[in-house]
Structures are given as C-alpha cells and as structure tokens.
Amino acid sequence: MKTFEELGVSGEIRRAIEEMGFVQPMPVQEEVITTPTTEGAR
C-alpha cells in the first residue's frame, strides 16, 4: 500500500490528514488519488 506522500498529496494536506489520525490511505483512496495523476500523465 502506498503512503499519502507517494500518491503526491501535498505536505499541507498530509499534515491535516495526519492530525486527524490517518496514517495510510484506504485502498479506495489510493485508487481515486492515483487515477487522476496517472491519467493526467498521458
């Protein structure tokens, strides 16, 4: 499983996510966050 950083989530957003207690993205978050980044790279 990837981390929020590996998914390209900005530092500011990562800090907010971590403050809420999340350490790693759930599988659905990983898929949703990855898809726009991957598709935009074409």
Helices and strands as residue ranges (DSSP letters): H 11-19, H 27-40
